[in-house]
Amino acid sequence: MVLLGSTGSIGVNTLIIAERYNISIEALVAGNNIDLLNEQIKKHQPKVVAIANEADRAKVNHSKVLCGTKGILELIEMSHSDTVVNALVGYAGLAPTLKATSLGKRVALANKESLVVAGEFIDMSRITPIDSEHFGLWYLMNERPVSKLYITASGGAFRDWELGKMKDATFSDALKHPNWSMGNKITIDSATMTNKLFELLEAKWLFDTNKVDALIEKKSIIHALAEFTDGSTTAHFAGVDMKLPIAFALRGEVEEAILPPTDLLSMGSLEFLPIEAARYPIWNIKEHILEHPHLGVVVNAANEEAIQAFQDEKCSFFGMSDMVLDAYQKFEEVKASNIDEIIQIDQEVRTYVTQR
């Protein structure tokens, strides 16, 4: 297989599963963590690697090193593997998804933004999601008719903060996730609930339905629920560990223990809470964007620029949501008819947000 984003948490867990099932690694793609990449190269012996920056090429212990987006696409083009695991972060993951699917490869997708930005232009038959929520939905549905699908959210770093204090929250405050450690972008997106908005859009494309919603379950033990037309509802319980969806994405079916069983007695009580727009302003557009999913490109571009502004102390925590919602209203009438127009809209939104 080809692994994009090998040094992130999804990438590291993917290599653990690949080693368990003797899946060979044809190529690795990483960002700036060259030390870890070199360890992975030594262990897995890929034929080719790609990195983000040309300046780091000499640090990589490999004879075949490609660089940048062009290098990633070239790597996918030259690969013989049928499976590409895309664990890249953000908009950068879109072009590799499009390249891999256009070549008839199967994409095990952990890059939310690919579907959020361009879901209508991606062949869903070639996509297998690596996401605990969407894996949980797939696991539950089992081709039975459903009336509604639910995914769960942890609530992020500020779920228990007083609303009045959140306006003064810092970037480092937002990175203190209550349940686990993740990369900067997804942790910020968890705090604003943008990641859950994105996951609803993913579910819309993956399962071809608008009947999706999200709610908060603080312990992150239940990842998804399916409400069936017969009136019953089932929930997917599993530990907070991405190895299970990764194993299914790579193997198709798994019949042995990947995780220990959920200890129901030690779990204690479970509580579901609504996602409130006062704490998570992005939730104001949930219904509208599910009806107009082509606007995902606007939200994603504005969100990435807003996160950078928050990190650079150019806006407040709630200022990020203000920037995204303002851009959403500004570009509400746009609709791409092809990938070139997606790229154009993305650039226009970024320019607008950074100059406002």
PyMOL commands that set and color helices and strands:
alter all, ss='L'
color gray80, all
select helices_A, chain A and resi 9-20+34-44+54-59+68-78+90-102+112-121+124-126+132-141+163-166+171-174+184-192+194-207+243-251+264-267+281-291+293-311+317-330+339-355
alter helices_A, ss='H'
color red, helices_A
select strands_A, chain A and resi 2-4+27-29+48-51+65-67+83-86+106-109+127-129+146-153+212-217+222-228+233-237+272-273
alter strands_A, ss='S'
color yellow, strands_A
deselect
rebuild
show_as cartoon
